[in-house]
Amino acid sequence: MILEIKDKRIEPDILVLELTGKIILGNDSKRLEWRVDEGLKQDQKKVIFDLAGITSLDSTGIGIIIFCYGKLKAAGGGLRVAGAQGVVGQTLKLTNIDTLVGTYASVTEAAQGF
């Protein structure tokens, strides 16, 4: 399954990117970086990646999450990850991404205090 990205908003200023499919090597995953870039152009600096629908995450996906985190942090914003389960959640823990980027059980928890 290709990566699908749906935009949602939590008022007043949080962009939620609801992701479905795989964040793996390929041009499809690059769209996630482009979407964050588009958000920054619109002054959207607080972003939550909702990974509840992600079934696979490889080193490219890890790199994209780190890259987006760095871009948002440099712009004065932040990135949080929500809903990672199973092998995706384990991958985030094994690579210590969960200590760099805040990881939360749900989008609602991720949005609190953002």
HUCOR-V900662 format. One record per backbone hydrogen bond with DSSP energy under -1.0 kcal/mol. NH is the residue of the N-H (numbers start at 0). CO is the residue of the C=O. If there is no record, write none. Layout:
# HUCOR-V900662
[[NH:CO] [NH:CO]]
This chain:
# HUCOR-V900662
[[3:19] [5:17] [7:15] [9:13] [13:9] [14:45] [15:7] [16:47] [17:5] [18:49] [19:3] [20:52] [22:55] [31:28] [33:29] [34:30] [35:31] [36:32] [37:33] [38:34] [39:35] [40:36] [41:37] [42:39] [43:38] [46:77] [47:14] [48:79] [49:16] [50:81] [53:50] [54:20] [57:22] [61:57] [62:58] [63:59] [64:60] [65:61] [66:62] [67:63] [68:64] [69:65] [70:66] [71:67] [72:68] [73:69] [74:70] [75:72] [76:71] [77:44] [79:46] [80:101] [81:48] [82:103] [87:84] [88:84] [89:85] [90:86] [91:87] [92:88] [93:89] [94:90] [95:92] [96:91] [97:91] [99:95] [100:96] [103:80] [109:105] [110:106] [113:110]]
